Amino acid sequence: MEKPQHIADITVMYVEDEEFIRRTLEKPLSRRIKSLILAADGAEGLELFQKHHPDIIITDINMPNMDGFEMIEKVRAINPDVPVIITTALNEEKHLARMQELGIDKYIIKPIDVRELLKTMQHILQNGHSPVGDEGEEDVLVIGPRTNQQHVLPSLYQYLKKNSHLPPNITNKEIFSDRALLENIITVVKKLHQQGKIMFLNSDEIPVLDLTSPIAPCNKSFSEMENYLRAQVKQAEEARKKQEEAAAEDSQSSEADEE
C-alpha cells in the first residue's frame, strides 16, 4: 500500500496525559488530518496503536502507567519504521541518547506551536523516517547556568553560523552594528527557540518557554536581552555617525587650508 504524502490523508495518534493540553490540540489537528486518535498514557497509546496502526505518533514523555519511551520501545517491536514526534517541557539533552536509541524523528518543546507541528509532520511524510541525531540533523544549542555569561552571544553566533542561519560573510561585529541585521537575527533565534533547536534554561536548569522569564547565566529575560542588544546597536550607529561627521569636517578643513 502506498504511503500517504500529505497530512490531510494520515491518521495520527496523540498521547498526552494532561487533558487540557490534549484537548487544546485536538481541534486544530482534527481539522487538518484524516483521523486523530487520542490516548491519555502510554498503556492506552500502545493498545490504540495495535488497533488503528496510525501513520505518525505524537507523544509526551512523562506519563502514568507507561511513559512515552516505554510505549515507543514496544511500538518499535511491532513497527520499527512508524515516525514518532516527542513533545516535552524538559531539557531534551537529558533524553537525547534515549531518543536516538528509539529512533525518534523529532522533538518539540511545549507549548506546542500547531503550525510548526503540522510542518514537521509534512516534512516527515515527504522525507521519510529520519531519527534525531542522523547525519544532517541540526544540533541543539543549550544555554543555561553552565554557560559562561561571556560565551552566550558568541555561542549563539557560532551556532547560527554553523547551521547556515547567517550569510557566510557576516561577522559577529557586523551583527551588533547593523539594526536591520540584528532584528533579523532576533527573529531567527525566536523561531529556533520555538522549534526546540535553541534552548534557554533558568538557574534550576528548567527550560524557559516564554520571553519574559529570566534566563541563566545572565539572569535577564529574552526580551530584556533584545532591548540591551538594540541599545548596543544604537550606540554603535551613533558612534559611527559621529566618526563620519568628524571625518567630513576634517576633509573640509583640509580643503580650506589648501585654498
MIDOSE-1310 file (N, C-alpha, C; in nm, 2 decimals, decimal comma, always signed):
residues 259
mekp	+0,08/-0,12/+0,00/+0,00/+0,00/+0,00/+0,09/+0,13/+0,00; +0,05/+0,22/-0,09/+0,13/+0,34/-0,10/+0,12/+0,43/+0,02; +0,23/+0,48/+0,07/+0,22/+0,57/+0,19/+0,16/+0,70/+0,16; +0,08/+0,76/+0,25/+0,03/+0,90/+0,22/+0,14/+1,00/+0,21
qhia	+0,12/+1,10/+0,13/+0,22/+1,21/+0,11/+0,18/+1,34/+0,16; +0,06/+1,35/+0,22/+0,01/+1,48/+0,27/-0,06/+1,45/+0,40; -0,05/+1,55/+0,49/-0,11/+1,53/+0,63/-0,26/+1,51/+0,62; -0,33/+1,56/+0,52/-0,47/+1,55/+0,51/-0,51/+1,40/+0,49
ditv	-0,42/+1,32/+0,46/-0,45/+1,18/+0,43/-0,40/+1,08/+0,54; -0,36/+1,14/+0,65/-0,29/+1,05/+0,75/-0,38/+1,03/+0,88; -0,35/+0,93/+0,95/-0,41/+0,90/+1,08/-0,29/+0,93/+1,18; -0,32/+1,01/+1,28/-0,22/+1,05/+1,38/-0,27/+1,00/+1,52
myve	-0,18/+0,95/+1,60/-0,21/+0,92/+1,74/-0,14/+1,02/+1,83; -0,21/+1,08/+1,92/-0,15/+1,18/+2,01/-0,17/+1,13/+2,15; -0,06/+1,11/+2,22/-0,06/+1,05/+2,35/-0,01/+1,16/+2,45; -0,10/+1,20/+2,54/-0,07/+1,31/+2,64/-0,16/+1,29/+2,76
deef	-0,09/+1,29/+2,88/-0,17/+1,26/+3,00/-0,25/+1,38/+3,05; -0,20/+1,51/+3,02/-0,27/+1,63/+3,06/-0,39/+1,65/+2,97; -0,51/+1,64/+3,02/-0,63/+1,65/+2,94/-0,64/+1,79/+2,87; -0,61/+1,90/+2,94/-0,62/+2,03/+2,88/-0,53/+2,04/+2,76
irrt	-0,41/+2,00/+2,77/-0,31/+2,00/+2,65/-0,37/+1,92/+2,54; -0,41/+1,80/+2,58/-0,47/+1,70/+2,48/-0,58/+1,77/+2,40; -0,68/+1,83/+2,47/-0,79/+1,88/+2,41/-0,76/+2,01/+2,33; -0,66/+2,08/+2,38/-0,62/+2,20/+2,31/-0,57/+2,18/+2,17
lekp	-0,50/+2,06/+2,15/-0,45/+2,03/+2,02/-0,55/+1,95/+1,93; -0,65/+1,89/+2,00/-0,75/+1,80/+1,93/-0,82/+1,87/+1,81; -0,87/+1,99/+1,84/-0,95/+2,06/+1,73/-0,86/+2,10/+1,61; -0,75/+2,18/+1,63/-0,67/+2,22/+1,52/-0,61/+2,10/+1,44
lsrr	-0,57/+1,99/+1,51/-0,52/+1,88/+1,44/-0,63/+1,80/+1,36; -0,74/+1,78/+1,42/-0,85/+1,71/+1,36/-0,90/+1,77/+1,23; -0,89/+1,90/+1,22/-0,94/+1,97/+1,10/-0,84/+1,95/+0,98; -0,72/+1,91/+1,01/-0,62/+1,91/+0,90/-0,57/+1,77/+0,87
iksl	-0,61/+1,67/+0,94/-0,57/+1,53/+0,91/-0,69/+1,45/+0,89; -0,67/+1,33/+0,84/-0,78/+1,23/+0,81/-0,84/+1,19/+0,94; -0,76/+1,15/+1,04/-0,81/+1,09/+1,16/-0,72/+1,11/+1,28; -0,77/+1,15/+1,40/-0,69/+1,17/+1,52/-0,73/+1,07/+1,63
ilaa	-0,64/+1,00/+1,68/-0,66/+0,91/+1,79/-0,60/+0,97/+1,92; -0,67/+0,98/+2,02/-0,62/+1,04/+2,15/-0,60/+0,93/+2,25; -0,49/+0,94/+2,33/-0,46/+0,84/+2,44/-0,41/+0,92/+2,56; -0,44/+0,88/+2,68/-0,41/+0,95/+2,80/-0,28/+0,90/+2,86
dgae	-0,22/+0,79/+2,82/-0,10/+0,74/+2,87/-0,04/+0,64/+2,78; +0,08/+0,59/+2,81/+0,15/+0,50/+2,72/+0,08/+0,37/+2,70; +0,02/+0,32/+2,81/-0,05/+0,19/+2,80/-0,17/+0,20/+2,71; -0,25/+0,31/+2,72/-0,36/+0,32/+2,63/-0,31/+0,35/+2,48
glel	-0,20/+0,42/+2,47/-0,14/+0,45/+2,34/-0,10/+0,32/+2,27; -0,04/+0,23/+2,34/+0,01/+0,11/+2,28/-0,11/+0,02/+2,24; -0,22/+0,02/+2,32/-0,34/-0,06/+2,28/-0,40/+0,00/+2,16; -0,41/+0,14/+2,15/-0,47/+0,20/+2,03/-0,38/+0,19/+1,91
fqkh	-0,25/+0,19/+1,93/-0,16/+0,17/+1,82/-0,18/+0,03/+1,75; -0,19/-0,07/+1,83/-0,22/-0,20/+1,78/-0,35/-0,22/+1,71; -0,45/-0,14/+1,75/-0,58/-0,14/+1,69/-0,59/-0,06/+1,56; -0,53/+0,06/+1,56/-0,55/+0,15/+1,45/-0,43/+0,17/+1,35
hpdi	-0,31/+0,13/+1,40/-0,19/+0,15/+1,32/-0,18/+0,29/+1,25; -0,16/+0,39/+1,34/-0,15/+0,53/+1,28/-0,03/+0,55/+1,20; -0,03/+0,65/+1,12/+0,08/+0,68/+1,03/+0,19/+0,76/+1,10; +0,16/+0,84/+1,21/+0,25/+0,91/+1,29/+0,20/+0,91/+1,43
iitd	+0,30/+0,90/+1,52/+0,27/+0,91/+1,67/+0,33/+1,04/+1,72; +0,25/+1,11/+1,80/+0,30/+1,23/+1,88/+0,28/+1,19/+2,02; +0,38/+1,20/+2,10/+0,37/+1,16/+2,24/+0,45/+1,24/+2,34; +0,40/+1,25/+2,46/+0,47/+1,31/+2,57/+0,56/+1,20/+2,63
inmp	+0,65/+1,25/+2,72/+0,75/+1,15/+2,78/+0,69/+1,10/+2,91; +0,68/+1,20/+3,01/+0,64/+1,16/+3,14/+0,49/+1,14/+3,16; +0,44/+1,02/+3,17/+0,30/+0,99/+3,19/+0,28/+0,87/+3,28; +0,17/+0,86/+3,35/+0,14/+0,75/+3,44/+0,12/+0,62/+3,36
nmdg	+0,13/+0,51/+3,43/+0,10/+0,37/+3,38/+0,21/+0,32/+3,29; +0,24/+0,40/+3,19/+0,35/+0,37/+3,10/+0,40/+0,50/+3,03; +0,53/+0,53/+3,05/+0,58/+0,66/+2,99/+0,60/+0,65/+2,84; +0,63/+0,76/+2,78/+0,64/+0,77/+2,64/+0,75/+0,68/+2,58
femi	+0,86/+0,67/+2,65/+0,97/+0,59/+2,60/+0,94/+0,44/+2,60; +0,88/+0,40/+2,71/+0,84/+0,25/+2,72/+0,74/+0,22/+2,61; +0,64/+0,31/+2,59/+0,54/+0,28/+2,48/+0,61/+0,27/+2,34; +0,70/+0,37/+2,32/+0,77/+0,37/+2,19/+0,85/+0,24/+2,17
ekvr	+0,92/+0,20/+2,27/+1,00/+0,08/+2,26/+0,91/-0,04/+2,22; +0,79/-0,05/+2,28/+0,70/-0,16/+2,25/+0,64/-0,14/+2,11; +0,62/-0,02/+2,07/+0,57/+0,01/+1,93/+0,67/-0,03/+1,83; +0,80/+0,00/+1,86/+0,91/-0,03/+1,77/+0,92/-0,18/+1,74
ainp	+0,88/-0,26/+1,84/+0,89/-0,40/+1,83/+0,78/-0,45/+1,73; +0,68/-0,37/+1,71/+0,57/-0,40/+1,62/+0,60/-0,34/+1,48; +0,63/-0,21/+1,48/+0,66/-0,14/+1,36/+0,78/-0,05/+1,38; +0,90/-0,09/+1,34/+1,02/-0,01/+1,36/+1,03/+0,12/+1,28
dvpv	+0,94/+0,13/+1,18/+0,95/+0,25/+1,09/+0,85/+0,36/+1,11; +0,75/+0,34/+1,20/+0,65/+0,44/+1,22/+0,71/+0,57/+1,28; +0,69/+0,68/+1,22/+0,75/+0,81/+1,27/+0,70/+0,85/+1,40; +0,78/+0,90/+1,49/+0,74/+0,94/+1,62/+0,80/+1,08/+1,65
iitt	+0,71/+1,17/+1,70/+0,74/+1,30/+1,74/+0,72/+1,31/+1,89; +0,83/+1,35/+1,96/+0,82/+1,37/+2,11/+0,78/+1,51/+2,14; +0,69/+1,53/+2,24/+0,66/+1,66/+2,29/+0,70/+1,66/+2,44; +0,78/+1,77/+2,48/+0,83/+1,77/+2,62/+0,85/+1,91/+2,66
alne	+0,84/+1,93/+2,79/+0,88/+2,06/+2,86/+1,01/+2,04/+2,93; +1,07/+1,93/+2,91/+1,20/+1,90/+2,98/+1,32/+1,94/+2,89; +1,44/+1,94/+2,95/+1,56/+1,96/+2,87/+1,59/+1,83/+2,79; +1,57/+1,83/+2,67/+1,58/+1,72/+2,59/+1,72/+1,66/+2,58
ekhl	+1,82/+1,74/+2,63/+1,96/+1,69/+2,63/+1,97/+1,57/+2,72; +1,89/+1,57/+2,83/+1,89/+1,45/+2,92/+1,84/+1,33/+2,85; +1,76/+1,34/+2,75/+1,69/+1,23/+2,69/+1,74/+1,20/+2,54; +1,84/+1,28/+2,50/+1,88/+1,27/+2,36/+1,93/+1,13/+2,32
armq	+2,01/+1,07/+2,41/+2,06/+0,94/+2,38/+1,95/+0,84/+2,37; +1,85/+0,85/+2,46/+1,74/+0,76/+2,45/+1,66/+0,78/+2,32; +1,64/+0,90/+2,28/+1,57/+0,94/+2,16/+1,64/+0,87/+2,04; +1,77/+0,89/+2,04/+1,84/+0,83/+1,92/+1,83/+0,68/+1,92
elgi	+1,84/+0,62/+2,04/+1,83/+0,47/+2,06/+1,69/+0,42/+2,00; +1,58/+0,50/+2,03/+1,45/+0,46/+1,99/+1,41/+0,51/+1,85; +1,50/+0,59/+1,79/+1,47/+0,63/+1,65/+1,36/+0,74/+1,64; +1,36/+0,83/+1,74/+1,27/+0,94/+1,74/+1,29/+1,03/+1,62
dkyi	+1,19/+1,07/+1,55/+1,21/+1,16/+1,43/+1,23/+1,30/+1,47; +1,16/+1,35/+1,57/+1,16/+1,49/+1,60/+1,11/+1,51/+1,75; +1,17/+1,61/+1,82/+1,11/+1,65/+1,95/+1,07/+1,80/+1,93; +0,96/+1,83/+2,00/+0,90/+1,96/+2,00/+0,88/+2,01/+2,15
ikpi	+0,93/+2,13/+2,18/+0,92/+2,18/+2,32/+0,79/+2,24/+2,34; +0,72/+2,21/+2,45/+0,60/+2,27/+2,49/+0,62/+2,42/+2,53; +0,52/+2,51/+2,51/+0,39/+2,48/+2,45/+0,41/+2,46/+2,30; +0,32/+2,38/+2,24/+0,33/+2,33/+2,11/+0,27/+2,44/+2,01
dvre	+0,35/+2,47/+1,91/+0,31/+2,56/+1,80/+0,25/+2,47/+1,70; +0,11/+2,47/+1,68/+0,04/+2,38/+1,59/+0,10/+2,39/+1,45; +0,13/+2,51/+1,40/+0,18/+2,53/+1,26/+0,31/+2,46/+1,25; +0,40/+2,47/+1,35/+0,53/+2,40/+1,34/+0,51/+2,25/+1,34
llkt	+0,41/+2,21/+1,43/+0,39/+2,06/+1,43/+0,34/+2,01/+1,30; +0,25/+2,08/+1,23/+0,20/+2,04/+1,10/+0,31/+2,04/+1,00; +0,40/+2,14/+1,00/+0,51/+2,15/+0,91/+0,60/+2,03/+0,93; +0,63/+1,99/+1,06/+0,71/+1,88/+1,09/+0,65/+1,75/+1,04
mqhi	+0,52/+1,73/+1,06/+0,46/+1,61/+1,00/+0,47/+1,60/+0,85; +0,44/+1,71/+0,78/+0,45/+1,72/+0,64/+0,60/+1,68/+0,59; +0,69/+1,74/+0,67/+0,83/+1,71/+0,63/+0,86/+1,56/+0,65; +0,81/+1,50/+0,75/+0,84/+1,36/+0,77/+0,77/+1,27/+0,66
lqng	+0,65/+1,31/+0,62/+0,59/+1,24/+0,51/+0,66/+1,25/+0,38; +0,72/+1,37/+0,35/+0,79/+1,39/+0,23/+0,93/+1,33/+0,23; +0,99/+1,32/+0,35/+1,13/+1,28/+0,35/+1,16/+1,15/+0,42; +1,05/+1,09/+0,47/+1,06/+0,96/+0,53/+1,11/+0,96/+0,68
hspv	+1,12/+0,84/+0,74/+1,16/+0,83/+0,87/+1,31/+0,87/+0,89; +1,34/+0,97/+0,97/+1,47/+1,02/+0,98/+1,50/+1,05/+1,13; +1,56/+0,96/+1,21/+1,57/+0,98/+1,35/+1,66/+1,09/+1,39; +1,63/+1,15/+1,51/+1,71/+1,26/+1,57/+1,85/+1,21/+1,58
gdeg	+1,95/+1,30/+1,54/+2,09/+1,26/+1,55/+2,15/+1,20/+1,42; +2,06/+1,17/+1,32/+2,12/+1,12/+1,20/+2,20/+1,23/+1,13; +2,28/+1,20/+1,04/+2,37/+1,30/+0,97/+2,28/+1,40/+0,90; +2,31/+1,52/+0,92/+2,22/+1,63/+0,86/+2,13/+1,69/+0,96
eedv	+2,10/+1,62/+1,07/+2,01/+1,68/+1,17/+2,08/+1,80/+1,24; +2,01/+1,90/+1,26/+2,06/+2,02/+1,32/+2,09/+2,00/+1,47; +2,20/+2,05/+1,52/+2,24/+2,04/+1,66/+2,14/+2,12/+1,74; +2,14/+2,09/+1,87/+2,06/+2,17/+1,97/+2,16/+2,25/+2,05
lvig	+2,13/+2,38/+2,06/+2,21/+2,47/+2,14/+2,14/+2,49/+2,27; +2,21/+2,46/+2,38/+2,15/+2,48/+2,52/+2,23/+2,59/+2,59; +2,16/+2,69/+2,63/+2,23/+2,80/+2,71/+2,16/+2,80/+2,85; +2,24/+2,78/+2,95/+2,19/+2,78/+3,08/+2,29/+2,81/+3,19
prtn	+2,27/+2,77/+3,31/+2,36/+2,81/+3,42/+2,51/+2,76/+3,40; +2,53/+2,66/+3,32/+2,66/+2,61/+3,30/+2,74/+2,68/+3,19; +2,66/+2,77/+3,12/+2,72/+2,85/+3,02/+2,79/+2,98/+3,08; +2,91/+3,00/+3,04/+2,98/+3,13/+3,09/+2,90/+3,25/+3,03
qqhv	+2,87/+3,35/+3,11/+2,80/+3,46/+3,06/+2,86/+3,53/+2,94; +2,99/+3,53/+2,94/+3,06/+3,60/+2,83/+3,06/+3,51/+2,70; +3,01/+3,39/+2,71/+3,01/+3,30/+2,59/+2,87/+3,29/+2,53; +2,77/+3,36/+2,59/+2,63/+3,35/+2,54/+2,62/+3,39/+2,40
lpsl	+2,66/+3,52/+2,37/+2,64/+3,58/+2,24/+2,73/+3,51/+2,14; +2,86/+3,48/+2,17/+2,95/+3,41/+2,08/+2,89/+3,27/+2,05; +2,83/+3,20/+2,15/+2,78/+3,07/+2,13/+2,66/+3,08/+2,03; +2,57/+3,18/+2,04/+2,46/+3,20/+1,95/+2,51/+3,22/+1,81
yqyl	+2,61/+3,31/+1,80/+2,67/+3,34/+1,67/+2,73/+3,22/+1,60; +2,81/+3,14/+1,68/+2,87/+3,02/+1,62/+2,76/+2,92/+1,57; +2,66/+2,91/+1,66/+2,55/+2,81/+1,62/+2,48/+2,85/+1,49; +2,44/+2,98/+1,49/+2,37/+3,03/+1,37/+2,46/+3,02/+1,24
kkns	+2,59/+3,04/+1,26/+2,69/+3,03/+1,15/+2,70/+2,89/+1,10; +2,72/+2,80/+1,20/+2,74/+2,66/+1,17/+2,62/+2,60/+1,10; +2,50/+2,64/+1,14/+2,38/+2,58/+1,08/+2,32/+2,66/+0,97; +2,40/+2,75/+0,91/+2,36/+2,83/+0,79/+2,24/+2,92/+0,81
hlpp	+2,23/+2,98/+0,93/+2,12/+3,07/+0,96/+2,17/+3,22/+0,94; +2,30/+3,23/+0,91/+2,36/+3,36/+0,88/+2,43/+3,36/+0,74; +2,43/+3,47/+0,67/+2,51/+3,48/+0,55/+2,65/+3,44/+0,58; +2,72/+3,38/+0,49/+2,86/+3,32/+0,51/+2,96/+3,43/+0,55
nitn	+2,94/+3,55/+0,50/+3,05/+3,65/+0,52/+3,02/+3,75/+0,63; +2,91/+3,73/+0,71/+2,87/+3,82/+0,82/+2,95/+3,79/+0,94; +3,01/+3,89/+1,00/+3,09/+3,88/+1,12/+3,01/+3,91/+1,24; +3,06/+3,87/+1,36/+2,99/+3,90/+1,48/+2,98/+4,05/+1,51
keif	+3,08/+4,12/+1,47/+3,09/+4,27/+1,49/+2,98/+4,33/+1,40; +2,96/+4,28/+1,28/+2,86/+4,34/+1,19/+2,72/+4,33/+1,24; +2,69/+4,22/+1,31/+2,56/+4,20/+1,36/+2,52/+4,31/+1,46; +2,62/+4,34/+1,55/+2,59/+4,44/+1,65/+2,62/+4,58/+1,61
sdra	+2,63/+4,60/+1,48/+2,64/+4,74/+1,43/+2,54/+4,77/+1,32; +2,45/+4,68/+1,30/+2,35/+4,70/+1,19/+2,21/+4,66/+1,25; +2,13/+4,76/+1,25/+2,00/+4,74/+1,32/+1,91/+4,63/+1,24; +1,90/+4,64/+1,11/+1,82/+4,55/+1,03/+1,87/+4,41/+1,05
llen	+2,00/+4,39/+1,04/+2,06/+4,26/+1,06/+2,03/+4,20/+1,20; +2,04/+4,28/+1,30/+2,02/+4,24/+1,43/+1,87/+4,19/+1,45; +1,78/+4,27/+1,39/+1,64/+4,23/+1,40/+1,61/+4,10/+1,33; +1,68/+4,08/+1,22/+1,66/+3,95/+1,15/+1,71/+3,84/+1,23
iitv	+1,83/+3,86/+1,30/+1,88/+3,75/+1,39/+1,79/+3,72/+1,50; +1,74/+3,82/+1,56/+1,64/+3,81/+1,68/+1,52/+3,72/+1,63; +1,47/+3,75/+1,52/+1,36/+3,67/+1,46/+1,40/+3,53/+1,44; +1,52/+3,50/+1,39/+1,56/+3,37/+1,37/+1,58/+3,29/+1,50
vkkl	+1,64/+3,36/+1,60/+1,66/+3,29/+1,73/+1,53/+3,26/+1,79; +1,43/+3,35/+1,79/+1,30/+3,32/+1,84/+1,24/+3,20/+1,78; +1,25/+3,19/+1,65/+1,19/+3,07/+1,57/+1,26/+2,94/+1,61; +1,39/+2,95/+1,62/+1,47/+2,83/+1,66/+1,44/+2,79/+1,80
hqqg	+1,41/+2,88/+1,89/+1,38/+2,86/+2,03/+1,24/+2,79/+2,03; +1,15/+2,84/+1,95/+1,01/+2,78/+1,94/+1,02/+2,64/+1,89; +1,11/+2,61/+1,80/+1,13/+2,48/+1,74/+1,20/+2,38/+1,83; +1,26/+2,43/+1,94/+1,34/+2,35/+2,03/+1,48/+2,33/+1,99
kimf	+1,53/+2,41/+1,89/+1,66/+2,39/+1,84/+1,76/+2,48/+1,92; +1,71/+2,58/+1,99/+1,78/+2,66/+2,08/+1,71/+2,66/+2,21; +1,77/+2,61/+2,32/+1,70/+2,60/+2,45/+1,77/+2,70/+2,55; +1,69/+2,78/+2,62/+1,73/+2,86/+2,72/+1,68/+2,80/+2,86
lnsd	+1,78/+2,79/+2,95/+1,74/+2,73/+3,08/+1,75/+2,84/+3,19; +1,67/+2,82/+3,30/+1,68/+2,91/+3,41/+1,79/+2,86/+3,51; +1,80/+2,92/+3,62/+1,90/+2,88/+3,72/+1,89/+2,74/+3,77; +1,76/+2,69/+3,76/+1,73/+2,55/+3,81/+1,75/+2,45/+3,69
eipv	+1,80/+2,49/+3,58/+1,81/+2,41/+3,46/+1,68/+2,36/+3,40; +1,58/+2,44/+3,42/+1,45/+2,42/+3,36/+1,43/+2,50/+3,24; +1,38/+2,45/+3,13/+1,37/+2,53/+3,01/+1,27/+2,65/+3,03; +1,32/+2,76/+2,97/+1,24/+2,88/+2,97/+1,16/+2,89/+2,84
ldlt	+1,03/+2,89/+2,85/+0,94/+2,87/+2,73/+0,88/+3,00/+2,69; +0,90/+3,11/+2,77/+0,84/+3,24/+2,73/+0,96/+3,34/+2,71; +0,92/+3,47/+2,68/+1,02/+3,57/+2,65/+1,04/+3,66/+2,77; +0,97/+3,64/+2,88/+0,98/+3,73/+3,00/+1,04/+3,67/+3,12
spia	+1,07/+3,54/+3,12/+1,13/+3,48/+3,24/+1,28/+3,49/+3,23; +1,35/+3,50/+3,35/+1,50/+3,51/+3,35/+1,56/+3,39/+3,29; +1,67/+3,41/+3,22/+1,75/+3,30/+3,16/+1,89/+3,30/+3,23; +1,93/+3,19/+3,27/+2,07/+3,18/+3,32/+2,17/+3,18/+3,20
pcnk	+2,29/+3,23/+3,21/+2,35/+3,28/+3,33/+2,34/+3,43/+3,36; +2,28/+3,50/+3,26/+2,28/+3,65/+3,27/+2,16/+3,70/+3,36; +2,07/+3,61/+3,39/+1,95/+3,64/+3,48/+1,87/+3,75/+3,42; +1,86/+3,76/+3,28/+1,78/+3,85/+3,21/+1,68/+3,77/+3,12
sfse	+1,56/+3,83/+3,10/+1,47/+3,76/+3,01/+1,52/+3,78/+2,86; +1,46/+3,70/+2,77/+1,50/+3,72/+2,63/+1,46/+3,86/+2,58; +1,35/+3,91/+2,63/+1,30/+4,04/+2,59/+1,40/+4,15/+2,64; +1,45/+4,13/+2,76/+1,55/+4,23/+2,82/+1,68/+4,22/+2,74
meny	+1,72/+4,10/+2,70/+1,84/+4,09/+2,62/+1,82/+4,15/+2,48; +1,70/+4,14/+2,42/+1,67/+4,21/+2,29/+1,69/+4,36/+2,31; +1,64/+4,41/+2,41/+1,64/+4,56/+2,43/+1,79/+4,60/+2,45; +1,86/+4,52/+2,53/+2,01/+4,55/+2,55/+2,08/+4,55/+2,42
lraq	+2,06/+4,45/+2,34/+2,13/+4,45/+2,21/+2,09/+4,56/+2,12; +1,96/+4,60/+2,12/+1,92/+4,71/+2,04/+1,99/+4,84/+2,08; +2,00/+4,85/+2,21/+2,07/+4,97/+2,27/+2,22/+4,97/+2,22; +2,28/+4,85/+2,22/+2,42/+4,84/+2,18/+2,44/+4,89/+2,03
vkqa	+2,34/+4,84/+1,95/+2,35/+4,87/+1,81/+2,33/+5,02/+1,79; +2,23/+5,08/+1,87/+2,21/+5,22/+1,86/+2,33/+5,30/+1,89; +2,40/+5,26/+2,00/+2,53/+5,33/+2,04/+2,63/+5,32/+1,93; +2,64/+5,20/+1,87/+2,74/+5,18/+1,76/+2,70/+5,27/+1,64
eear	+2,58/+5,28/+1,61/+2,53/+5,36/+1,50/+2,56/+5,51/+1,52; +2,54/+5,55/+1,65/+2,57/+5,69/+1,68/+2,72/+5,72/+1,68; +2,80/+5,63/+1,73/+2,94/+5,65/+1,73/+2,99/+5,65/+1,58; +2,94/+5,56/+1,50/+2,98/+5,56/+1,36/+2,94/+5,69/+1,29
kkqe	+2,82/+5,75/+1,32/+2,78/+5,87/+1,26/+2,87/+5,99/+1,30; +2,91/+5,99/+1,43/+3,00/+6,10/+1,48/+3,13/+6,09/+1,41; +3,18/+5,96/+1,39/+3,31/+5,94/+1,32/+3,30/+6,00/+1,18; +3,19/+5,97/+1,11/+3,17/+6,01/+0,97/+3,16/+6,16/+0,96
eaaa	+3,09/+6,22/+1,06/+3,08/+6,37/+1,07/+3,22/+6,43/+1,09; +3,29/+6,37/+1,18/+3,43/+6,42/+1,22/+3,52/+6,41/+1,09; +3,51/+6,30/+1,02/+3,59/+6,28/+0,90/+3,55/+6,38/+0,80; +3,42/+6,41/+0,78/+3,38/+6,51/+0,68/+3,43/+6,65/+0,72
edsq	+3,43/+6,68/+0,85/+3,48/+6,81/+0,89/+3,63/+6,83/+0,87; +3,70/+6,72/+0,89/+3,85/+6,72/+0,87/+3,88/+6,74/+0,72; +3,80/+6,67/+0,64/+3,82/+6,68/+0,49/+3,79/+6,82/+0,45; +3,68/+6,89/+0,50/+3,65/+7,02/+0,46/+3,76/+7,12/+0,51
ssea	+3,82/+7,10/+0,63/+3,93/+7,18/+0,68/+4,05/+7,17/+0,60; +4,08/+7,05/+0,55/+4,20/+7,02/+0,47/+4,18/+7,10/+0,34; +4,07/+7,09/+0,28/+4,04/+7,16/+0,15/+4,05/+7,31/+0,17; +4,00/+7,36/+0,28/+4,01/+7,51/+0,31/+4,16/+7,55/+0,32
dee	+4,24/+7,47/+0,39/+4,38/+7,50/+0,41/+4,45/+7,51/+0,28; +4,42/+7,41/+0,19/+4,48/+7,41/+0,06/+4,45/+7,53/-0,02; +4,33/+7,58/-0,01/+4,29/+7,70/-0,08/+4,37/+7,83/-0,03
